[in-house]
């Protein structure tokens, strides 16, 4: 079991190091653009999930749902 955990930790460390290496390769404008895109994507997902939840709580169906 500890071998599995050690392998998982080492895998995570390698991926984080690789991600930081890529991040450091970006210039400031690329970093700002990437952060802005990530914020926009999270915002769209959040708004869509809130709208879906409100629609479901009011008993409304959305266009993607089908009756069987």
Biopython code that builds the backbone (N, CA, C, O; Angstrom):
import numpy as np
from Bio.PDB.StructureBuilder import StructureBuilder

atoms = [
    (1, "UNK", "N", (0.827, -1.199, 0.000)),
    (1, "UNK", "CA", (0.000, 0.000, 0.000)),
    (1, "UNK", "C", (0.866, 1.255, 0.000)),
    (1, "UNK", "O", (0.541, 2.229, -0.679)),
    (2, "UNK", "N", (1.962, 1.242, 0.752)),
    (2, "UNK", "CA", (2.816, 2.425, 0.802)),
    (2, "UNK", "C", (3.531, 2.646, -0.527)),
    (2, "UNK", "O", (3.840, 3.782, -0.888)),
    (3, "UNK", "N", (3.793, 1.558, -1.258)),
    (3, "UNK", "CA", (4.418, 1.709, -2.574)),
    (3, "UNK", "C", (3.486, 2.463, -3.516)),
    (3, "UNK", "O", (3.919, 3.309, -4.298)),
    (4, "UNK", "N", (2.188, 2.137, -3.424)),
    (4, "UNK", "CA", (1.206, 2.813, -4.262)),
    (4, "UNK", "C", (1.145, 4.302, -3.917)),
    (4, "UNK", "O", (1.108, 5.147, -4.812)),
    (5, "UNK", "N", (1.134, 4.622, -2.630)),
    (5, "UNK", "CA", (1.090, 6.023, -2.211)),
    (5, "UNK", "C", (2.357, 6.769, -2.622)),
    (5, "UNK", "O", (2.288, 7.916, -3.065)),
    (6, "UNK", "N", (3.500, 6.129, -2.478)),
    (6, "UNK", "CA", (4.756, 6.756, -2.904)),
    (6, "UNK", "C", (4.757, 7.025, -4.403)),
    (6, "UNK", "O", (5.198, 8.083, -4.852)),
    (7, "UNK", "N", (4.262, 6.067, -5.172)),
    (7, "UNK", "CA", (4.193, 6.246, -6.627)),
    (7, "UNK", "C", (3.232, 7.376, -6.988)),
    (7, "UNK", "O", (3.513, 8.164, -7.891)),
    (8, "UNK", "N", (2.102, 7.457, -6.288)),
    (8, "UNK", "CA", (1.126, 8.518, -6.551)),
    (8, "UNK", "C", (1.706, 9.889, -6.199)),
    (8, "UNK", "O", (1.507, 10.856, -6.934)),
    (9, "UNK", "N", (2.413, 9.971, -5.089)),
    (9, "UNK", "CA", (3.024, 11.238, -4.664)),
    (9, "UNK", "C", (4.104, 11.669, -5.656)),
    (9, "UNK", "O", (4.173, 12.837, -6.040)),
    (10, "UNK", "N", (4.938, 10.729, -6.065)),
    (10, "UNK", "CA", (5.978, 11.058, -7.041)),
    (10, "UNK", "C", (5.386, 11.473, -8.378)),
    (10, "UNK", "O", (5.897, 12.389, -9.023)),
    (11, "UNK", "N", (4.314, 10.809, -8.805)),
    (11, "UNK", "CA", (3.632, 11.179, -10.047)),
    (11, "UNK", "C", (3.098, 12.605, -9.950)),
    (11, "UNK", "O", (3.263, 13.402, -10.874)),
    (12, "UNK", "N", (2.453, 12.922, -8.819)),
    (12, "UNK", "CA", (1.902, 14.263, -8.628)),
    (12, "UNK", "C", (3.015, 15.315, -8.612)),
    (12, "UNK", "O", (2.867, 16.384, -9.204)),
    (13, "UNK", "N", (4.116, 15.015, -7.943)),
    (13, "UNK", "CA", (5.241, 15.955, -7.903)),
    (13, "UNK", "C", (5.791, 16.207, -9.300)),
    (13, "UNK", "O", (6.090, 17.347, -9.655)),
    (14, "UNK", "N", (5.925, 15.143, -10.098)),
    (14, "UNK", "CA", (6.435, 15.290, -11.461)),
    (14, "UNK", "C", (5.507, 16.160, -12.301)),
    (14, "UNK", "O", (5.970, 17.015, -13.056)),
    (15, "UNK", "N", (4.202, 15.946, -12.172)),
    (15, "UNK", "CA", (3.235, 16.731, -12.961)),
    (15, "UNK", "C", (3.227, 18.188, -12.516)),
    (15, "UNK", "O", (3.128, 19.085, -13.353)),
    (16, "UNK", "N", (3.329, 18.436, -11.221)),
    (16, "UNK", "CA", (3.370, 19.812, -10.725)),
    (16, "UNK", "C", (4.641, 20.509, -11.189)),
    (16, "UNK", "O", (4.600, 21.665, -11.608)),
    (17, "UNK", "N", (5.759, 19.814, -11.116)),
    (17, "UNK", "CA", (7.022, 20.394, -11.584)),
    (17, "UNK", "C", (6.959, 20.718, -13.071)),
    (17, "UNK", "O", (7.439, 21.765, -13.504)),
    (18, "UNK", "N", (6.367, 19.820, -13.853)),
    (18, "UNK", "CA", (6.232, 20.047, -15.295)),
    (18, "UNK", "C", (5.329, 21.250, -15.558)),
    (18, "UNK", "O", (5.624, 22.072, -16.425)),
    (19, "UNK", "N", (4.230, 21.354, -14.813)),
    (19, "UNK", "CA", (3.317, 22.485, -14.963)),
    (19, "UNK", "C", (3.979, 23.808, -14.606)),
    (19, "UNK", "O", (3.790, 24.807, -15.300)),
    (20, "UNK", "N", (4.752, 23.816, -13.531)),
    (20, "UNK", "CA", (5.455, 25.034, -13.137)),
    (20, "UNK", "C", (6.532, 25.409, -14.151)),
    (20, "UNK", "O", (6.772, 26.590, -14.404)),
    (21, "UNK", "N", (7.172, 24.405, -14.726)),
    (21, "UNK", "CA", (8.176, 24.663, -15.759)),
    (21, "UNK", "C", (7.538, 25.315, -16.982)),
    (21, "UNK", "O", (8.096, 26.254, -17.550)),
    (22, "UNK", "N", (6.378, 24.821, -17.385)),
    (22, "UNK", "CA", (5.655, 25.417, -18.518)),
    (22, "UNK", "C", (5.201, 26.827, -18.163)),
    (22, "UNK", "O", (5.322, 27.747, -18.972)),
    (23, "UNK", "N", (4.674, 26.993, -16.945)),
    (23, "UNK", "CA", (4.183, 28.308, -16.504)),
    (23, "UNK", "C", (5.305, 29.337, -16.516)),
    (23, "UNK", "O", (5.098, 30.468, -16.957)),
    (24, "UNK", "N", (6.491, 28.965, -16.038)),
    (24, "UNK", "CA", (7.620, 29.889, -16.001)),
    (24, "UNK", "C", (8.094, 30.257, -17.409)),
    (24, "UNK", "O", (8.740, 31.289, -17.592)),
    (25, "UNK", "N", (7.783, 29.431, -18.394)),
    (25, "UNK", "CA", (8.173, 29.714, -19.771)),
    (25, "UNK", "C", (7.307, 30.784, -20.428)),
    (25, "UNK", "O", (7.682, 31.330, -21.466)),
    (26, "UNK", "N", (6.151, 31.091, -19.834)),
    (26, "UNK", "CA", (5.264, 32.106, -20.401)),
    (26, "UNK", "C", (5.755, 33.495, -20.027)),
    (26, "UNK", "O", (6.340, 33.697, -18.963)),
    (27, "UNK", "N", (5.506, 34.463, -20.930)),
    (27, "UNK", "CA", (5.770, 35.852, -20.546)),
    (27, "UNK", "C", (4.538, 36.397, -19.812)),
    (27, "UNK", "O", (3.529, 35.701, -19.696)),
    (28, "UNK", "N", (4.617, 37.608, -19.330)),
    (28, "UNK", "CA", (3.540, 38.167, -18.495)),
    (28, "UNK", "C", (2.215, 38.261, -19.236)),
    (28, "UNK", "O", (1.167, 38.002, -18.645)),
    (29, "UNK", "N", (2.234, 38.625, -20.521)),
    (29, "UNK", "CA", (0.984, 38.733, -21.273)),
    (29, "UNK", "C", (0.322, 37.370, -21.450)),
    (29, "UNK", "O", (-0.901, 37.260, -21.361)),
    (30, "UNK", "N", (1.112, 36.341, -21.695)),
    (30, "UNK", "CA", (0.561, 34.997, -21.839)),
    (30, "UNK", "C", (-0.032, 34.511, -20.524)),
    (30, "UNK", "O", (-1.067, 33.845, -20.518)),
    (31, "UNK", "N", (0.613, 34.838, -19.419)),
    (31, "UNK", "CA", (0.093, 34.451, -18.108)),
    (31, "UNK", "C", (-1.246, 35.130, -17.841)),
    (31, "UNK", "O", (-2.185, 34.495, -17.363)),
    (32, "UNK", "N", (-1.330, 36.422, -18.150)),
    (32, "UNK", "CA", (-2.578, 37.157, -17.942)),
    (32, "UNK", "C", (-3.687, 36.600, -18.819)),
    (32, "UNK", "O", (-4.826, 36.476, -18.369)),
    (33, "UNK", "N", (-3.370, 36.261, -20.069)),
    (33, "UNK", "CA", (-4.365, 35.701, -20.974)),
    (33, "UNK", "C", (-4.853, 34.346, -20.471)),
    (33, "UNK", "O", (-6.056, 34.083, -20.488)),
    (34, "UNK", "N", (-3.957, 33.497, -20.031)),
    (34, "UNK", "CA", (-4.326, 32.176, -19.528)),
    (34, "UNK", "C", (-5.190, 32.290, -18.275)),
    (34, "UNK", "O", (-6.180, 31.571, -18.137)),
    (35, "UNK", "N", (-4.827, 33.178, -17.372)),
    (35, "UNK", "CA", (-5.618, 33.386, -16.160)),
    (35, "UNK", "C", (-7.004, 33.906, -16.522)),
    (35, "UNK", "O", (-8.002, 33.453, -15.960)),
    (36, "UNK", "N", (-7.075, 34.855, -17.455)),
    (36, "UNK", "CA", (-8.361, 35.392, -17.887)),
    (36, "UNK", "C", (-9.246, 34.334, -18.516)),
    (36, "UNK", "O", (-10.450, 34.301, -18.261)),
    (37, "UNK", "N", (-8.662, 33.467, -19.337)),
    (37, "UNK", "CA", (-9.437, 32.391, -19.959)),
    (37, "UNK", "C", (-9.940, 31.401, -18.909)),
    (37, "UNK", "O", (-11.076, 30.933, -18.993)),
    (38, "UNK", "N", (-9.117, 31.086, -17.939)),
    (38, "UNK", "CA", (-9.530, 30.166, -16.875)),
    (38, "UNK", "C", (-10.670, 30.769, -16.056)),
    (38, "UNK", "O", (-11.624, 30.069, -15.715)),
    (39, "UNK", "N", (-10.579, 32.043, -15.744)),
    (39, "UNK", "CA", (-11.642, 32.712, -14.982)),
    (39, "UNK", "C", (-12.932, 32.743, -15.789)),
    (39, "UNK", "O", (-14.009, 32.508, -15.242)),
    (40, "UNK", "N", (-12.836, 33.030, -17.088)),
    (40, "UNK", "CA", (-14.025, 33.056, -17.945)),
    (40, "UNK", "C", (-14.671, 31.675, -18.019)),
    (40, "UNK", "O", (-15.895, 31.564, -17.953)),
    (41, "UNK", "N", (-13.870, 30.631, -18.155)),
    (41, "UNK", "CA", (-14.415, 29.273, -18.243)),
    (41, "UNK", "C", (-15.117, 28.880, -16.951)),
    (41, "UNK", "O", (-16.207, 28.309, -16.986)),
    (42, "UNK", "N", (-14.502, 29.180, -15.816)),
    (42, "UNK", "CA", (-15.110, 28.853, -14.528)),
    (42, "UNK", "C", (-16.404, 29.656, -14.341)),
    (42, "UNK", "O", (-17.387, 29.130, -13.820)),
    (43, "UNK", "N", (-16.407, 30.909, -14.759)),
    (43, "UNK", "CA", (-17.599, 31.745, -14.623)),
    (43, "UNK", "C", (-18.753, 31.194, -15.450)),
    (43, "UNK", "O", (-19.886, 31.146, -14.971)),
    (44, "UNK", "N", (-18.484, 30.784, -16.673)),
    (44, "UNK", "CA", (-19.533, 30.240, -17.533)),
    (44, "UNK", "C", (-20.098, 28.953, -16.936)),
    (44, "UNK", "O", (-21.313, 28.759, -16.915)),
    (45, "UNK", "N", (-19.235, 28.088, -16.458)),
    (45, "UNK", "CA", (-19.702, 26.838, -15.843)),
    (45, "UNK", "C", (-20.526, 27.128, -14.591)),
    (45, "UNK", "O", (-21.561, 26.498, -14.372)),
    (46, "UNK", "N", (-20.079, 28.066, -13.778)),
    (46, "UNK", "CA", (-20.795, 28.414, -12.553)),
    (46, "UNK", "C", (-22.168, 29.000, -12.860)),
    (46, "UNK", "O", (-23.158, 28.601, -12.248)),
    (47, "UNK", "N", (-22.240, 29.929, -13.787)),
    (47, "UNK", "CA", (-23.517, 30.550, -14.153)),
    (47, "UNK", "C", (-24.463, 29.517, -14.747)),
    (47, "UNK", "O", (-25.653, 29.515, -14.431)),
    (48, "UNK", "N", (-23.947, 28.635, -15.606)),
    (48, "UNK", "CA", (-24.794, 27.604, -16.201)),
    (48, "UNK", "C", (-25.328, 26.644, -15.135)),
    (48, "UNK", "O", (-26.487, 26.233, -15.199)),
    (49, "UNK", "N", (-24.499, 26.287, -14.165)),
    (49, "UNK", "CA", (-24.966, 25.365, -13.127)),
    (49, "UNK", "C", (-25.988, 26.030, -12.213)),
    (49, "UNK", "O", (-26.934, 25.377, -11.772)),
    (50, "UNK", "N", (-25.817, 27.304, -11.925)),
    (50, "UNK", "CA", (-26.801, 28.030, -11.109)),
    (50, "UNK", "C", (-28.127, 28.133, -11.861)),
    (50, "UNK", "O", (-29.189, 27.901, -11.284)),
    (51, "UNK", "N", (-28.064, 28.481, -13.147)),
    (51, "UNK", "CA", (-29.293, 28.590, -13.949)),
    (51, "UNK", "C", (-29.988, 27.239, -14.048)),
    (51, "UNK", "O", (-31.214, 27.169, -13.963)),
    (52, "UNK", "N", (-29.229, 26.176, -14.224)),
    (52, "UNK", "CA", (-29.809, 24.835, -14.298)),
    (52, "UNK", "C", (-30.473, 24.468, -12.974)),
    (52, "UNK", "O", (-31.581, 23.931, -12.955)),
    (53, "UNK", "N", (-29.793, 24.758, -11.874)),
    (53, "UNK", "CA", (-30.357, 24.459, -10.559)),
    (53, "UNK", "C", (-31.625, 25.244, -10.282)),
    (53, "UNK", "O", (-32.579, 24.704, -9.721)),
    (54, "UNK", "N", (-31.647, 26.510, -10.668)),
    (54, "UNK", "CA", (-32.854, 27.315, -10.474)),
    (54, "UNK", "C", (-33.995, 26.797, -11.330)),
    (54, "UNK", "O", (-35.140, 26.739, -10.882)),
    (55, "UNK", "N", (-33.685, 26.423, -12.552)),
    (55, "UNK", "CA", (-34.723, 25.879, -13.436)),
    (55, "UNK", "C", (-35.287, 24.577, -12.899)),
    (55, "UNK", "O", (-36.496, 24.355, -12.960)),
    (56, "UNK", "N", (-34.426, 23.712, -12.374)),
    (56, "UNK", "CA", (-34.891, 22.446, -11.822)),
    (56, "UNK", "C", (-35.720, 22.661, -10.565)),
    (56, "UNK", "O", (-36.684, 21.933, -10.327)),
    (57, "UNK", "N", (-35.356, 23.654, -9.755)),
    (57, "UNK", "CA", (-36.098, 23.890, -8.518)),
    (57, "UNK", "C", (-37.494, 24.452, -8.791)),
    (57, "UNK", "O", (-38.393, 24.314, -7.962)),
    (58, "UNK", "N", (-37.673, 25.081, -9.947)),
    (58, "UNK", "CA", (-38.981, 25.608, -10.322)),
    (58, "UNK", "C", (-39.753, 24.617, -11.182)),
    (58, "UNK", "O", (-40.842, 24.933, -11.662)),
    (59, "UNK", "N", (-39.211, 23.437, -11.380)),
    (59, "UNK", "CA", (-39.903, 22.392, -12.121)),
    (59, "UNK", "C", (-39.896, 22.565, -13.618)),
    (59, "UNK", "O", (-40.688, 21.930, -14.314)),
    (60, "UNK", "N", (-39.036, 23.395, -14.123)),
    (60, "UNK", "CA", (-38.975, 23.618, -15.567)),
    (60, "UNK", "C", (-38.016, 22.641, -16.199)),
    (60, "UNK", "O", (-37.013, 22.250, -15.602)),
    (61, "UNK", "N", (-38.343, 22.252, -17.424)),
    (61, "UNK", "CA", (-37.447, 21.366, -18.158)),
    (61, "UNK", "C", (-36.579, 22.194, -19.090)),
    (61, "UNK", "O", (-36.980, 23.261, -19.556)),
    (62, "UNK", "N", (-35.412, 21.695, -19.345)),
    (62, "UNK", "CA", (-34.529, 22.384, -20.269)),
    (62, "UNK", "C", (-34.600, 21.698, -21.618)),
    (62, "UNK", "O", (-35.111, 20.584, -21.732)),
    (63, "UNK", "N", (-34.097, 22.352, -22.618)),
    (63, "UNK", "CA", (-34.197, 21.847, -23.987)),
    (63, "UNK", "C", (-33.450, 20.546, -24.189)),
    (63, "UNK", "O", (-33.784, 19.778, -25.090)),
    (64, "UNK", "N", (-32.446, 20.283, -23.370)),
    (64, "UNK", "CA", (-31.644, 19.077, -23.571)),
    (64, "UNK", "C", (-32.269, 17.833, -22.957)),
    (64, "UNK", "O", (-31.852, 16.718, -23.271)),
    (65, "UNK", "N", (-33.249, 18.002, -22.097)),
    (65, "UNK", "CA", (-33.874, 16.844, -21.474)),
    (65, "UNK", "C", (-34.994, 16.309, -22.352)),
    (65, "UNK", "O", (-35.699, 17.072, -23.010)),
    (66, "UNK", "N", (-35.149, 15.002, -22.356)),
    (66, "UNK", "CA", (-36.177, 14.368, -23.164)),
    (66, "UNK", "C", (-37.097, 13.541, -22.279)),
    (66, "UNK", "O", (-36.677, 13.005, -21.253)),
    (67, "UNK", "N", (-38.369, 13.445, -22.692)),
    (67, "UNK", "CA", (-39.311, 12.566, -22.009)),
    (67, "UNK", "C", (-39.229, 11.182, -22.628)),
    (67, "UNK", "O", (-39.188, 11.038, -23.850)),
    (68, "UNK", "N", (-39.205, 10.172, -21.781)),
    (68, "UNK", "CA", (-39.182, 8.803, -22.277)),
    (68, "UNK", "C", (-40.446, 8.103, -21.930)),
    (68, "UNK", "O", (-40.616, 6.931, -22.265)),
]
sb = StructureBuilder()
sb.init_structure("model")
sb.init_model(0)
sb.init_chain("A")
sb.init_seg("    ")
for serial, (resi, resn, name, xyz) in enumerate(atoms, 1):
    if name == "N":
        sb.init_residue(resn, " ", resi, " ")
    sb.init_atom(name, np.array(xyz, "f"), 0.0, 1.0, " ", f" {name:<3s}", serial, name[0])
structure = sb.get_structure()
